[in-house]
């Protein structure tokens, strides 16, 4: 999957599906504004597991302490989008 030029909607779809599978929830229970702790009841172990899944899906690195600071699905999507943009710019300078 080419993750370098993904829209936020595409990133959200992957994040939503990944979180739904990990949490055993229907995807419709997860919105862009879902709060990780309050709405989805995730714990620190879940954040570590989800970071590993998202790293594999998007081919980026997500440090544990960064994942702990993200409070909503929107923040997760924005973080991934920023990482992909930085990765894309780095690849462009290499070519």
N, C-alpha and C positions, 0 to 999 in steps of 0.2 A: 504494500500500500504506500502510495506517495503521500507522505504526511507534510511535505514542505509547503503546500499551497492550500491548506484547508481553511474553510470558513469557520466562524465561531459556531454556526448551526451544525456543521459536520462534526466538529469537536464535541459539542454538547451531545449529539446523538450517540457517539462512541462512549463518552463518559457516562451518560444515562444508562445505556445498555450494560456497561461494565459494573456500575454500582448496583443496578437491579439484580444482576446475576449473583454478585457477591453477597448482597443483603437478602436474597430470595424474596424480592418485592416485585410487583408489577411495575413496568416502566412508567405507567401513568401516575404512579405515586411519587415520582421524582421530577421536580420542575427545575428550571434554571435558578429559581430563587430558594430552593430547598436549603435549609440550614443543616449542616452535617450533624451537629450534636443535637439540637433541639427537635428537628423534624425527622431525621433519619436515625437518630440514636446510635451513631457510630462511636466506637471507642478507639483508643490509640493503636491497638493491634489491627483493627480494620484499616486505619489510615496507612499503616505500613504495608499491609497486603494490597490495598488499592493502589498505592504508589508503585509497587512492583508491576502490577497489571498494566497500569497506564504507561509506565516506562517501556514495557514491551510493545504495547499497541502504537505508541507514538515515536518510539526510538529516541527517547530523551532521558535525561537523568533528573530525578526528583528526590531531593534530599529529604530525609525524614523530618528534620526540624522545619523545613519549608512547608511540607504537607500538614504539619501540626498547626501552622498559622492560618491555613485556609479555612474559612468558616462557612462558605456556601458553595453550591455547585457552580454558580457564576464565577466565583473566585478561582475555582479549579480550572474552569474553561479558559478564563483570561490568562492564568498562569501558563497553561499549556500553549495557548496561542502565542504568547510572548516568547516562550522557549522555541517554538517552531519558527517564528519570524527570525530570531537570532540565529538559529541553525541554518535557515535558508540564506541569510546574508553571509554567513561564514562560508557556506558552500559556494556562493556566487563569487567570492573573492579568490577562492582556490582555483576556479575554472579559468 
